[in-house]
Amino acid sequence: MIGAMSGSTMTGVAFGMAAGALWGLVFLAPELVPAFSPLQLAAGRYFVYGLISAALIAPHWRMLRSNLKGHDWVTLGWLALAGNTLYYALLTNAVQKGGIAMTSLVIGFLPVAVTIAGSRVTGAVPLRRLLPSLLLCTAGAICIGVQALAAPSTGTTGEQLIGLLCAIGALVSWTIFAIGNRAALARLGSVSAYDWNLLTGVVTGLQSLVLIPAAIIFGSVAHDATAWAQFAGVSIGIAVLASIIGNALWNRMSRLLPLTLVGQMILFETLFALIYGFVWEQRLPTHLEMAAFVLVVLSVLACLGAHRTPRPPAIAAQTA
């Protein structure tokens, strides 16, 4: 039977795709400023994110604060850590140590983790209906992994292992964030998705104040004025595009889609990260990478199909 897809679902998918396009830029940041450590990149990005969020939220801060309880601030604290500060530090370290391809592979399993968790929610689409999508997603990730393993590595085996462990840590951290953030958005109906992102930004900015001294102490490499200017530009660009705009789009999407479909939207980050990687490396995708693209797209389409609501059967015409 042909199914129907609601307008809110398609709008949510569009928001998820746009968020993925902006988040994919994050994978390029370590390549743009390789002389700076992951800790410095995290501190710079989230300090700027916090400053901009505080400026945007200031006009209606008092009204917004009255809608929040003590436990909401606790939630904001661990969400900011799991989804931003810790995740980004692990991600940038994974890219610098293990490369974009390997990191994209591990992060590519985020949809599987989030979708499986979402299938346990009451009223969710059964896991058996989501199985084709999960298998396609897994196959796509494996294709990227095989390609990554075949490519020559510029780092040592130890660096590759550290990169892999950081990527797995980032996977776990962001899975926790995705699930917890959607639950918070569902609970706090009086707070808009945009304001929730700004509140997360303010808390993340406060957490970055702890990172800044550590980034300075452990940043043993001296940088000239040009390098610092480039670092500032990358930090501002990623903060505005990925954190302010990308996160706001993701929050809007999270309120429109079930968690089982939210997981699949993360695939767009992987797709765009790979595209940006190809552009940066000035090459075309290999056969395995093209296969991964096709499998990932089919995975999203299969998940959308699993969430279609069946149309009511047409009423048969009466005959005299």
Buried (B, 14 or more C-beta within 10 A) or exposed (E): EEEEEEEEBEBBBBBBBBBBBBBBBBBBBBBBBEEBBBBBBBBBBBBBBBBBBBEBBEEEBEEBEEEBEEEBEEBBBBBBBBBBBBBBBBBBBBBBBBBBBBBBBBBBBBBBBBBBBBBEBEEBBEBEBBEBBBBBBBBBBBBBBBBBEEEEBEBEEEBBEBBBBBBBBBBBBBBBBBBBBBBBBEEBEEBBBBBBBBBBBBBBBBBBEEBBEBBEEEBEEEBEEEBEEBBEEBBBBBBBBBBBBBBBBBBBBBBBBBBBBBBBBBBBBBBBBBBBBBEEEEEEBBEBBEBBBEBBBBBBBBBBEBBBEEEEEEEEEEEE
